[in-house]
Amino acid sequence: MIAFGPVPSRRLGKSLGVNNIPDKVCSYACVYCQIGRTLRMEVERRPFYEPEFIFEEVSKKVEEARMKDERIDYITFVPDGEPTLDLNLSREVEMLKSLGIPLAILTNSSLIWREDVKEELFDFDFVSLKLDAVTESLWRRIDRPHKSLSLERILDGMLEFRDDFDGTIVTETMLINVDYGDELERIADFLAELKPDKAYIAVPTRPPAEKWVEPAKEDLINLAYQLFSERLGEDRVEYLIGYEGNAFASTGNVEEDLLSITAVHPMREEAVRELLRKAGADWETVERLIREGKLIELEYGGKRFYMRALPSRRKP
């Protein structure tokens, strides 16, 4: 399927997806990939589908959505492989711009050092860049890149792109069950230099390519949040940990509000107490959610934080 959706997305509102790469041609073979193992490792750009065909398929979906009075906030290139491998990307973007809907792309960043790829990414309104590691050994262990790729060149390419890009740029860092050592601090330092509009922290939410892979534990996820926030500010760091729901609107139900907020970022103890006070609830609500395995208590910098538990770690 070339075009799918529109589907709800916390990052992009209502997003109409574009699958411009066949399953599964990629420059990486990430151990956590939730599409499955990479079938063809490639780094040379080539054509896959005719741009006219992609435009026709997307146009049909746009028309269907308009007939149903459905909103589309972004047309998003989010294929079964790496979207910048598509040699026809520039032509596809040019044609899709005529639909008058902002364009987004989710890329693993592997080819951003190439001038032609950089130029084509400038034509998007929203660009999401993968940033799983900034040291060679961990990058090769987690992302398993094509042997010809250079991490240093990719990171430099990301910084150069950021300097000249006028749209929205976000990063996504996937955390899994490996030893990060001081890697999270190194990623945080790089983020301080990159200055993304938002840095997302993610964990695998569907079966990964390799069976040994599991989501990182909550304390590591919280550590990443705190380190990234220290460099960027709390308003520019969020979790993507698999909770589906409205994480921003008040429901009037203090439990749901607490779980929704802590699925996006951890809450300090004083903020939780203030939320409870406004709702006329007491601390027993928090203790019960902890007993039920829905909420996790963590410490950082001498302060106590609360975070929604990952689904895989909830008590049965």
Helices and strands as residue ranges (DSSP letters): E 3-9, E 13-18, E 25-26, E 40-41, H 51-67, E 74-77, G 83-85, H 89-96, G 97-99, E 103-107, H 115-121, E 126-130, H 136-142, H 151-164, E 168-174, H 183-194, E 198-202, H 218-232, G 234-236, E 237-240, H 254-262, E 267-268, H 269-279, H 284-291, E 295-300, E 303-308, G 311-313
